[in-house]
Amino acid sequence: MGSLLRIAPLPFVAAPRAGRLVERNILVYRRIWLVLVSGFFEPLFYLLGIGFGIGSLVGTVPGLEGQALSYAAFVAPAMMASSAMNGAIYDSTFNVFFKLNYDKVYDAVLATPLGPADVAVGEVAWALMRGSLYAVGFLSVMIALGLVSSPWAVLALPAAMLVGFTFAALGMAATSFMRTVQDFDLIFLVTLPLFLFSGTFYPLSAYPPELQLAVQLTPLYHGVDLIRGLTTGALGPGLLVDAAYLAALGLVGLAIVSRRLEKLLLK
């Protein structure tokens, strides 16, 4: 057990001290709050432009459990999941990279009682909060537009928070391996296909059989499937699989970034 903890420490035990880092980020963003909310609008524009615009030509599509959904109701949960992903990815990649390599914020943080695990948990928690903020706004828009057809949609918010946690942890883990600003091209190389092909705009059945398995392995697909099931009332054991998959990936990412920050900051 001891060797296991050394390989993959449990960073959530650092949560009490990590709150100080979250508080620091809140103080920084209180004067640039427009930047904080800007990432919410891209998925919203996709929903209005594609969900309603192209949706008027598409009509209905098969949803989970085979029920027919309007195209807007089909796309909206996917945009909510994408919104949570966008918020989490931005703060856990770009911001963390500059704090780590240019602003040297974490060097100052380590002069306090906080350690690398506190930094990992604090930054992932902050990225999760940003993604959750986007999800709250998006769920409100969905309700206002009549795109929610099930009372289970109340659980869509914690589901979106789970999506944000997963991408925050994975994004920060990936950032810990980056050396130059050009490496961020790889972030777009990954997130753009995820956004387009994770069951966001087309049912899984629209893909060739050989590609369906690849799509089902992506974290955003599981986020979309989970939120879509909750907002449309298409419940089933598959939603538990979605949640478990996302939680497992998030914990793996959190363990990796905790170890990587220990190596980078204490060298």
Protein Blocks (a to p, Z undefined) as FASTA:
>chain_A
ZZmmmmmccfklmmmmmmmmmmmmmmmmmmmmmmmmmmmmmmmmmmmmmmmmmmmmnopa
ddehhiacdfklmmmmmmmmmmmmmmmmmmmmmmmmmmmmmnommmmmmmmmbdfklmmm
mmmmmmmmmmmmmmmmmmmmmmmnopacbfklmmmmmmmmmmmmmmmmmmmmmmmmpcbf
klmmmmmmmmmmmmmmnomlpcfklpcfklmmmmmmpmklmmmmmmmmmmnopacfklmm
mmmmmmmmmmmmmmmmmmmmmmmmmZZ
